[in-house]
């Protein structure tokens, strides 16, 4: 700083001397003379600032303020210039900033309004649970009268885990698929719900962890707890290293979890207390640091958890990404994951003594007349919600879930066991001239080839056209650019296709679930079904473990 000061003084002196000499000799025009004097004044201003900066830093040194690490000068340091903006509300935990990823902004986000809809039928499908035998043991028959919380079926391979009915009513059908596999158990819901009553218990009443686990499995709420790797319903015999909960969803048109969890703070905290009893490690809470406002107090004031903040584009809200940046999964380790609304379902069992399996779901998409929220039982029929609520000008597709990971269903179909969103999009099956080479087509894309990439806030209408066909899988780096994890997804996919067991393990398959690579599938120019391939690889690993 002192060297710069001396140089500035010397430069100012030389410039002043030169201007004065030239002015006396009359060799400079008035305009040039004025310009030189302006330059001299600017240099003088810089000198004054440098002198002030020296005095400030010297005073800071005298009083010892320089040892605090703060910069007591007029000029910011390079580290201060490049340092990310602090997130004022992100307190009580570490902040992880993710650069890789991509936000797909679509039209048709649900308004924060809670609608009212009558649910006539509910269906629970064993197909929603990874690894379950095709023909589980069904405990109900057609025309049986049941209550919410009554057990419907259990897996013959793991009979201790029970799967309960979310509603009371009459069993109207047990639908079977190929090879007599159970497809769905359909229940006609009562207008007034009746619950299998269980005595409200205190956590301290359980003498051992085993007693608590038995209570959870017998009541049916255990099915909401899944394990990583493999996304199976958690094994009651396991003690997980940690339990992870992501409190936000960054997928396209995803429901606002803060809104969905409104008035559920007590049940959520009770559910957290239960989960703490199930692990010898920690319960980790992933909080959203990307919004303008702080998350719900339900999450920020949660107790007995370790909080982690995540800032960045999708898939920042994926629990798999949060696990990777908090405490990655190694071979032989097991962690459990639970959705926030499912934590509240577990909590309700202890606060009300009832199996209340219901969620606040978002009905979204540009083809929906009134996109908004509904509180529905798990596995609810979407018929009454979509009836007269879809634009009829063109053909549509209904998806249970988001556009990246959802499953196509009929307009009178059913939500899956873990779904909290319905998306209706345009069924576009028209051929496009020149395909992706068309320079004027505006569509959601991870590529900067299209004009819309220059406008970050533009929204698009989702459609089903892939604008291309399946091609050879070429290493391009596209997958790595949208996956904020230290894995090589493209190499992993090739290892799965080659059935190379050791390479799959070495390339980090234990850390991934299909939803984590959904964005890779979106960005892929080869139109490769990345999620399906990863699921095949996980199944191979699981069968040989």
C-alpha positions as CSV (number, residue, x, y, z in Angstrom):
1,X,0.0,0.0,0.0
2,X,2.8,2.4,0.8
3,X,4.6,1.6,-2.5
4,X,1.4,2.4,-4.4
5,X,1.1,5.7,-2.4
6,X,4.7,6.8,-3.3
7,X,4.2,5.9,-7.0
8,X,1.0,7.9,-7.1
9,X,2.6,11.0,-5.5
10,X,5.5,10.7,-8.0
11,X,3.2,10.4,-10.9
12,X,1.1,13.3,-9.8
13,X,4.2,15.5,-9.3
14,X,5.6,14.6,-12.8
15,X,2.2,15.2,-14.4
16,X,1.8,18.6,-12.7
17,X,5.3,19.7,-13.7
18,X,4.7,18.7,-17.3
19,X,1.4,20.4,-17.5
20,X,2.8,23.6,-16.0
21,X,5.8,23.6,-18.3
22,X,3.7,23.0,-21.4
23,X,1.2,25.7,-20.4
24,X,3.9,28.2,-20.0
25,X,5.3,27.4,-23.4
26,X,1.8,27.7,-25.0
27,X,2.1,24.4,-26.9
28,X,-1.2,22.9,-25.4
29,X,-4.7,23.7,-26.6
30,X,-7.4,24.6,-24.0
31,X,-9.2,21.2,-24.5
32,X,-6.1,19.2,-23.9
33,X,-5.1,21.3,-21.0
34,X,-8.5,20.8,-19.4
35,X,-8.2,17.0,-19.9
36,X,-4.7,16.9,-18.3
37,X,-6.0,18.8,-15.3
38,X,-8.9,16.4,-14.9
39,X,-6.5,13.5,-15.0
40,X,-4.3,15.2,-12.4
41,X,-7.4,15.7,-10.1
42,X,-8.3,12.0,-10.4
43,X,-4.8,11.0,-9.5
44,X,-5.0,13.4,-6.5
45,X,-8.2,11.8,-5.4
46,X,-6.6,8.4,-5.6
47,X,-3.7,9.7,-3.5
48,X,-6.1,11.0,-0.9
49,X,-7.9,7.6,-0.7
50,X,-4.6,5.8,-0.4
51,X,-3.5,8.0,2.4
52,X,-6.8,7.5,4.2
53,X,-6.5,3.7,3.7
54,X,-3.0,3.7,5.2
55,X,-4.2,5.7,8.3
56,X,-7.2,3.3,8.7
57,X,-5.1,0.2,8.6
58,X,-2.5,1.7,10.9
59,X,-5.1,2.6,13.5
60,X,-6.6,-0.9,13.2
61,X,-3.1,-2.3,13.9
62,X,-2.6,-0.1,16.9
63,X,-5.8,-1.2,18.6
64,X,-5.4,-4.8,17.6
65,X,-8.5,-4.8,15.4
66,X,-6.5,-6.3,12.5
67,X,-6.2,-9.6,14.4
68,X,-10.0,-10.3,14.2
69,X,-9.7,-11.2,10.5
70,X,-11.9,-8.3,9.4
71,X,-10.7,-5.9,6.7
72,X,-10.4,-2.4,8.1
73,X,-9.4,-0.6,4.8
74,X,-11.2,1.4,2.1
75,X,-10.5,-1.3,-0.5
76,X,-12.0,-4.8,-0.4
77,X,-9.6,-7.8,-0.6
78,X,-9.9,-10.3,-3.5
79,X,-11.4,-12.9,-1.1
80,X,-14.1,-10.4,-0.1
81,X,-14.9,-9.7,-3.8
82,X,-15.2,-13.4,-4.7
83,X,-16.9,-14.4,-1.4
84,X,-20.6,-15.5,-2.0
85,X,-23.3,-13.4,-0.5
86,X,-24.2,-14.4,3.0
87,X,-27.6,-15.9,3.5
88,X,-29.0,-14.0,6.5
89,X,-31.5,-16.5,7.6
90,X,-29.3,-19.6,7.2
91,X,-28.2,-20.0,10.8
92,X,-27.7,-23.0,13.0
93,X,-25.9,-25.1,10.5
94,X,-23.5,-25.3,7.6
95,X,-24.3,-23.9,4.1
96,X,-23.4,-26.0,1.1
97,X,-23.5,-24.1,-2.2
98,X,-24.1,-26.2,-5.3
99,X,-23.1,-24.9,-8.7
100,X,-23.9,-27.9,-10.9
101,X,-27.5,-28.6,-11.7
102,X,-30.3,-27.0,-13.7
103,X,-33.7,-25.5,-12.8
104,X,-36.5,-26.4,-15.2
105,X,-39.0,-23.6,-14.9
106,X,-42.5,-24.6,-16.2
107,X,-45.8,-23.0,-16.3
108,X,-48.6,-24.2,-14.1
109,X,-47.2,-24.0,-10.5
110,X,-49.8,-24.7,-7.9
111,X,-51.3,-21.6,-6.2
112,X,-51.0,-21.7,-2.4
113,X,-54.7,-22.4,-2.0
114,X,-56.1,-25.5,-0.4
115,X,-58.9,-27.0,-2.5
116,X,-61.6,-29.4,-1.5
117,X,-62.3,-32.6,-3.3
118,X,-64.2,-35.8,-2.5
119,X,-62.1,-39.0,-2.8
120,X,-64.3,-41.9,-3.8
121,X,-61.7,-44.7,-4.0
122,X,-58.1,-45.4,-2.9
123,X,-55.7,-48.0,-4.2
124,X,-52.5,-49.4,-2.6
125,X,-50.1,-51.2,-4.9
126,X,-47.4,-53.5,-3.8
127,X,-45.5,-52.4,-7.0
128,X,-44.7,-49.1,-5.2
129,X,-42.3,-50.9,-2.9
130,X,-38.9,-51.8,-4.3
131,X,-38.0,-55.5,-3.8
132,X,-41.4,-56.7,-2.7
133,X,-42.4,-60.1,-3.9
134,X,-45.0,-60.0,-6.8
135,X,-47.5,-61.9,-4.7
136,X,-47.5,-60.6,-1.1
137,X,-49.7,-62.2,1.6
138,X,-53.1,-60.3,1.2
139,X,-55.2,-60.2,4.4
140,X,-58.4,-58.8,3.0
141,X,-60.9,-60.0,0.4
142,X,-63.4,-58.3,-1.8
143,X,-66.4,-56.7,0.0
144,X,-64.5,-56.7,3.4
145,X,-65.3,-53.7,5.6
146,X,-62.1,-52.2,7.0
147,X,-60.9,-49.2,9.0
148,X,-58.1,-46.8,8.4
149,X,-55.0,-48.5,9.9
150,X,-56.2,-52.1,9.3
151,X,-53.5,-54.2,7.7
152,X,-54.0,-55.0,4.0
153,X,-51.0,-57.2,3.2
154,X,-47.4,-58.0,4.1
155,X,-44.3,-59.2,2.1
156,X,-43.7,-62.9,2.5
157,X,-39.9,-62.3,2.6
158,X,-40.3,-59.7,5.4
159,X,-43.6,-60.5,7.2
160,X,-42.7,-58.2,10.1
161,X,-43.4,-55.1,8.0
162,X,-47.2,-54.5,7.6
163,X,-48.9,-52.3,5.0
164,X,-52.1,-50.6,6.2
165,X,-55.2,-49.1,4.6
166,X,-55.1,-45.3,4.6
167,X,-58.9,-45.0,4.7
168,X,-61.9,-46.8,6.1
169,X,-64.4,-48.3,3.7
170,X,-65.1,-51.4,1.6
171,X,-62.6,-53.4,-0.4
172,X,-64.1,-53.3,-3.9
173,X,-61.4,-55.3,-5.7
174,X,-58.1,-57.0,-5.5
175,X,-56.7,-56.4,-9.0
176,X,-54.1,-58.8,-10.4
177,X,-51.6,-58.4,-13.2
178,X,-49.4,-60.8,-15.1
179,X,-48.7,-64.2,-13.5
180,X,-51.3,-63.4,-10.9
181,X,-49.2,-60.7,-9.3
182,X,-51.1,-58.3,-7.1
183,X,-51.5,-55.0,-8.9
184,X,-53.8,-53.0,-6.6
185,X,-56.1,-53.3,-3.7
186,X,-58.9,-50.8,-4.3
187,X,-61.0,-49.5,-1.4
188,X,-64.2,-47.5,-1.6
189,X,-63.8,-44.8,1.0
190,X,-66.4,-43.9,3.7
191,X,-67.7,-40.4,3.9
192,X,-66.9,-40.4,7.6
193,X,-63.6,-41.9,8.3
194,X,-63.1,-44.5,11.1
195,X,-59.7,-45.4,12.5
196,X,-58.3,-48.4,14.2
197,X,-57.8,-46.9,17.6
198,X,-54.5,-47.4,19.3
199,X,-53.7,-46.1,22.8
200,X,-51.6,-42.9,22.6
201,X,-48.2,-43.9,23.9
202,X,-45.3,-42.0,25.2
203,X,-41.8,-42.7,23.8
204,X,-40.5,-43.3,27.3
205,X,-43.0,-46.1,27.7
206,X,-41.0,-48.3,25.4
207,X,-38.5,-50.4,27.4
208,X,-36.3,-51.1,24.3
209,X,-35.7,-50.1,20.7
210,X,-37.1,-53.4,19.7
211,X,-40.4,-52.7,21.3
212,X,-40.6,-49.3,19.5
213,X,-39.8,-51.0,16.2
214,X,-42.5,-53.6,16.7
215,X,-45.1,-50.9,17.5
216,X,-44.2,-49.0,14.3
217,X,-44.3,-52.1,12.0
218,X,-47.6,-53.4,13.4
219,X,-49.2,-50.0,13.0
220,X,-48.2,-49.7,9.3
221,X,-46.2,-46.4,9.5
222,X,-42.9,-48.3,9.1
223,X,-43.6,-48.4,5.3
224,X,-42.8,-44.6,5.1
225,X,-39.2,-45.2,6.2
226,X,-36.9,-46.1,3.3
227,X,-33.2,-47.0,3.3
228,X,-30.3,-46.0,1.1
229,X,-28.9,-47.7,-0.8
230,X,-31.5,-49.4,-3.0
231,X,-34.6,-47.4,-1.8
232,X,-36.1,-50.4,-0.1
233,X,-38.5,-50.0,2.9
234,X,-36.1,-50.0,5.8
235,X,-35.2,-53.3,7.4
236,X,-36.4,-53.3,11.1
237,X,-33.4,-55.4,12.0
238,X,-31.0,-52.7,10.9
239,X,-29.7,-49.8,13.0
240,X,-29.0,-47.0,10.5
241,X,-25.8,-45.0,10.6
242,X,-28.0,-41.8,10.2
243,X,-31.4,-40.7,9.2
244,X,-31.9,-37.9,6.5
245,X,-34.9,-35.6,5.8
246,X,-34.9,-33.1,3.0
247,X,-37.4,-30.3,3.9
248,X,-37.7,-28.9,0.3
249,X,-38.2,-30.2,-3.2
250,X,-36.4,-28.5,-6.1
251,X,-38.0,-30.6,-8.9
252,X,-40.1,-28.9,-11.7
253,X,-43.4,-27.6,-10.3
254,X,-42.7,-29.4,-7.0
255,X,-45.0,-28.7,-4.1
256,X,-44.0,-26.1,-1.6
257,X,-43.2,-28.2,1.4
258,X,-43.5,-25.2,3.7
259,X,-47.1,-24.8,2.6
260,X,-47.8,-28.6,2.7
261,X,-46.5,-28.8,6.3
262,X,-48.7,-25.9,7.6
263,X,-50.2,-26.7,11.0
264,X,-48.2,-29.9,11.2
265,X,-45.3,-28.7,13.4
266,X,-46.3,-30.7,16.5
267,X,-46.7,-33.9,14.6
268,X,-43.4,-33.3,12.7
269,X,-41.5,-32.7,15.9
270,X,-42.9,-35.8,17.5
271,X,-42.0,-37.8,14.4
272,X,-38.4,-36.5,14.7
273,X,-38.3,-37.6,18.3
274,X,-39.4,-41.1,17.2
275,X,-36.7,-41.3,14.5
276,X,-34.0,-40.3,17.0
277,X,-34.8,-43.4,19.0
278,X,-34.2,-45.6,15.9
279,X,-30.6,-44.6,15.2
280,X,-27.4,-44.4,17.1
281,X,-26.2,-41.6,14.8
282,X,-27.9,-38.3,14.0
283,X,-31.1,-37.1,12.3
284,X,-30.1,-34.7,9.6
285,X,-32.4,-32.0,8.3
286,X,-31.7,-30.5,4.9
287,X,-32.9,-26.9,4.7
288,X,-33.5,-24.6,1.7
289,X,-31.1,-21.7,1.4
290,X,-32.1,-20.8,-2.2
291,X,-35.3,-18.9,-1.5
292,X,-35.7,-15.2,-0.7
293,X,-37.3,-15.9,2.6
294,X,-36.4,-18.3,5.4
295,X,-38.1,-21.8,5.5
296,X,-41.0,-22.6,7.7
297,X,-40.5,-22.3,11.5
298,X,-41.6,-26.0,11.5
299,X,-38.2,-26.8,10.2
300,X,-35.9,-24.0,11.4
301,X,-37.1,-24.5,15.0
302,X,-37.0,-28.3,14.9
303,X,-35.1,-29.8,17.8
304,X,-32.9,-32.9,18.3
305,X,-31.7,-32.7,14.7
306,X,-28.5,-31.5,12.9
307,X,-29.4,-28.8,10.3
308,X,-27.7,-28.4,7.0
309,X,-28.5,-25.6,4.5
310,X,-28.3,-26.1,0.7
311,X,-28.2,-23.4,-1.9
312,X,-28.3,-24.1,-5.6
313,X,-30.3,-25.4,-8.5
314,X,-32.1,-28.7,-8.8
315,X,-31.3,-31.4,-7.6
316,X,-30.3,-29.5,-4.4
317,X,-33.5,-30.7,-2.8
318,X,-32.9,-34.4,-3.4
319,X,-32.1,-36.2,-0.2
320,X,-29.4,-38.2,-2.1
321,X,-27.5,-35.1,-3.0
322,X,-27.7,-33.9,0.6
323,X,-26.4,-37.2,1.9
324,X,-23.5,-37.0,-0.4
325,X,-22.5,-33.5,0.8
326,X,-23.2,-34.3,4.5
327,X,-22.0,-37.8,5.2
328,X,-21.6,-40.0,2.0
329,X,-22.7,-43.6,2.0
330,X,-19.9,-46.2,1.9
331,X,-20.1,-49.8,1.0
332,X,-21.7,-51.8,3.9
333,X,-23.4,-48.7,5.4
334,X,-27.1,-48.1,5.6
335,X,-28.9,-44.8,6.1
336,X,-32.6,-44.1,6.2
337,X,-34.6,-41.4,4.5
338,X,-38.1,-40.0,5.3
339,X,-40.2,-37.3,3.6
340,X,-41.3,-34.4,5.9
341,X,-45.0,-35.2,5.5
342,X,-44.4,-38.8,6.3
343,X,-42.5,-37.8,9.5
344,X,-45.7,-36.0,10.5
345,X,-47.7,-39.2,9.7
346,X,-45.4,-41.1,12.1
347,X,-45.8,-38.3,14.7
348,X,-49.6,-38.4,14.4
349,X,-49.5,-42.1,15.5
350,X,-48.0,-40.9,18.8
351,X,-50.1,-37.7,19.3
352,X,-53.5,-39.1,18.2
353,X,-53.1,-42.8,18.3
354,X,-54.3,-43.1,14.7
355,X,-52.8,-44.1,11.4
356,X,-53.6,-40.9,9.4
357,X,-51.9,-41.5,6.1
358,X,-52.7,-38.3,4.2
359,X,-50.6,-35.7,2.4
360,X,-51.1,-32.3,1.0
361,X,-50.4,-32.7,-2.7
362,X,-49.9,-30.2,-5.6
363,X,-51.9,-30.4,-8.8
364,X,-49.7,-28.7,-11.4
365,X,-49.2,-28.1,-15.1
366,X,-50.1,-25.6,-17.8
367,X,-52.9,-27.8,-18.9
368,X,-54.7,-27.5,-15.5
369,X,-57.4,-24.9,-15.2
370,X,-56.9,-24.3,-11.5
371,X,-53.5,-25.6,-10.2
372,X,-53.6,-25.8,-6.4
373,X,-53.2,-28.0,-3.4
374,X,-55.4,-30.8,-2.0
375,X,-55.2,-32.9,1.2
376,X,-55.7,-36.5,0.1
377,X,-55.2,-39.9,1.5
378,X,-52.2,-41.9,0.3
379,X,-53.0,-43.7,-3.0
380,X,-56.1,-41.5,-3.7
381,X,-57.9,-41.5,-7.0
382,X,-57.3,-38.4,-9.1
383,X,-60.6,-38.6,-11.0
384,X,-62.6,-36.1,-9.1
385,X,-59.6,-33.7,-8.9
386,X,-59.0,-33.6,-12.6
387,X,-62.6,-33.9,-13.7
388,X,-63.5,-30.6,-15.5
389,X,-60.1,-29.2,-14.4
390,X,-58.1,-30.0,-17.6
391,X,-58.0,-27.8,-20.7
392,X,-59.6,-29.8,-23.5
393,X,-58.1,-27.9,-26.5
394,X,-55.4,-30.6,-27.0
395,X,-54.3,-34.0,-25.9
396,X,-52.8,-34.3,-22.4
397,X,-50.9,-36.7,-20.3
398,X,-51.3,-37.1,-16.5
399,X,-48.3,-37.9,-14.4
400,X,-48.2,-39.0,-10.8
401,X,-45.2,-37.1,-9.6
402,X,-43.0,-34.5,-11.4
403,X,-42.1,-34.5,-15.1
404,X,-38.6,-36.0,-14.4
405,X,-39.4,-38.9,-12.2
406,X,-43.2,-39.3,-12.3
407,X,-45.3,-42.2,-13.6
408,X,-47.9,-41.9,-16.3
409,X,-51.5,-42.6,-15.0
410,X,-55.0,-42.4,-16.5
411,X,-57.2,-39.4,-15.6
412,X,-59.1,-41.8,-13.3
413,X,-55.9,-43.4,-12.0
414,X,-54.3,-43.4,-8.5
415,X,-51.4,-41.7,-6.8
416,X,-48.5,-43.9,-5.8
417,X,-47.7,-44.6,-2.2
418,X,-45.0,-41.9,-2.1
419,X,-46.4,-39.4,-4.5
420,X,-47.2,-35.8,-3.4
421,X,-47.7,-34.2,-6.9
422,X,-49.9,-34.5,-10.0
423,X,-48.6,-33.0,-13.3
424,X,-50.7,-32.6,-16.4
425,X,-48.7,-31.8,-19.6
426,X,-49.3,-31.5,-23.3
427,X,-49.1,-34.9,-25.2
428,X,-47.1,-33.7,-28.2
429,X,-46.6,-36.4,-30.7
430,X,-46.0,-34.2,-33.8
431,X,-42.9,-34.5,-35.9
432,X,-40.7,-31.4,-35.8
433,X,-38.8,-30.4,-39.0
434,X,-35.1,-30.4,-38.5
435,X,-35.6,-31.5,-34.9
436,X,-33.1,-30.1,-32.4
437,X,-31.4,-28.1,-35.2
438,X,-34.3,-25.7,-35.4
439,X,-32.8,-22.4,-34.0
440,X,-36.0,-20.7,-33.2
441,X,-37.7,-23.4,-31.1
442,X,-38.0,-22.2,-27.5
443,X,-38.2,-25.1,-25.1
444,X,-36.7,-26.1,-21.7
445,X,-33.2,-27.3,-22.2
446,X,-29.9,-27.6,-20.3
447,X,-28.1,-26.5,-23.5
448,X,-27.3,-22.9,-24.3
449,X,-28.1,-23.7,-28.0
450,X,-31.7,-22.5,-27.7
451,X,-32.6,-18.8,-27.4
452,X,-34.5,-19.3,-24.1
453,X,-31.2,-20.1,-22.3
454,X,-30.4,-16.4,-22.2
455,X,-33.5,-15.6,-20.1
456,X,-33.2,-17.3,-16.7
457,X,-36.7,-16.4,-15.5
458,X,-38.6,-17.5,-18.6
459,X,-41.1,-20.3,-18.0
460,X,-42.1,-23.0,-20.5
461,X,-45.1,-25.3,-21.2
462,X,-44.1,-28.9,-20.6
463,X,-44.7,-31.4,-23.3
464,X,-44.0,-35.1,-23.9
465,X,-42.1,-34.7,-27.2
466,X,-38.4,-35.8,-26.7
467,X,-37.4,-34.0,-30.0
468,X,-35.2,-36.9,-31.0
469,X,-34.7,-40.7,-30.8
470,X,-32.4,-43.1,-28.9
471,X,-28.8,-42.9,-30.1
472,X,-25.4,-44.3,-29.1
473,X,-24.2,-43.3,-25.6
474,X,-21.3,-41.0,-26.1
475,X,-19.2,-39.5,-23.3
476,X,-19.9,-35.7,-23.5
477,X,-19.7,-34.5,-19.9
478,X,-23.4,-33.6,-20.0
479,X,-24.3,-35.8,-17.1
480,X,-21.5,-34.4,-14.9
481,X,-22.6,-30.8,-15.6
482,X,-26.0,-31.3,-14.0
483,X,-25.1,-33.8,-11.2
484,X,-23.6,-32.0,-8.1
485,X,-21.9,-35.2,-6.8
486,X,-18.4,-36.5,-7.0
487,X,-19.3,-39.5,-9.2
488,X,-19.0,-40.2,-12.9
489,X,-22.6,-41.1,-13.9
490,X,-21.9,-41.7,-17.6
491,X,-19.1,-44.2,-16.8
492,X,-21.4,-45.8,-14.2
493,X,-24.2,-46.2,-16.7
494,X,-21.8,-48.0,-19.1
495,X,-20.6,-50.2,-16.2
496,X,-24.2,-51.2,-15.5
497,X,-24.9,-52.0,-19.2
498,X,-21.7,-54.1,-19.2
499,X,-22.8,-55.8,-16.0
500,X,-19.4,-55.0,-14.4
501,X,-20.1,-55.5,-10.7
502,X,-16.8,-54.2,-9.4
503,X,-16.9,-51.0,-11.5
504,X,-20.4,-50.3,-10.4
505,X,-19.3,-50.3,-6.8
506,X,-16.1,-48.3,-7.5
507,X,-18.0,-45.6,-9.4
508,X,-20.4,-44.9,-6.5
509,X,-23.6,-46.7,-7.3
510,X,-24.4,-47.0,-3.5
511,X,-24.8,-43.2,-3.3
512,X,-27.4,-42.9,-6.1
513,X,-31.1,-43.4,-6.6
514,X,-32.9,-43.0,-9.9
515,X,-34.3,-39.6,-8.9
516,X,-30.7,-38.3,-8.5
517,X,-29.9,-39.0,-12.2
518,X,-33.2,-37.8,-13.6
519,X,-31.7,-34.5,-14.6
520,X,-28.9,-36.4,-16.5
521,X,-31.7,-38.1,-18.5
522,X,-33.2,-34.7,-19.2
523,X,-29.9,-33.3,-20.5
524,X,-28.9,-36.4,-22.5
525,X,-28.8,-35.8,-26.2
526,X,-28.8,-39.6,-26.8
527,X,-32.2,-40.0,-25.1
528,X,-30.9,-42.7,-22.8
529,X,-33.2,-44.0,-20.1
530,X,-30.7,-43.3,-17.4
531,X,-33.1,-43.9,-14.4
532,X,-34.2,-47.3,-15.7
533,X,-30.6,-48.4,-16.2
534,X,-29.6,-47.3,-12.7
535,X,-32.5,-49.2,-11.2
536,X,-31.3,-52.3,-13.0
537,X,-27.8,-51.8,-11.6
538,X,-29.1,-51.3,-8.1
539,X,-31.2,-54.5,-8.4
540,X,-28.2,-56.5,-9.6
541,X,-26.1,-55.2,-6.6
542,X,-28.9,-55.9,-4.2
543,X,-29.5,-59.5,-5.4
544,X,-25.8,-60.3,-5.1
545,X,-25.3,-58.6,-1.7
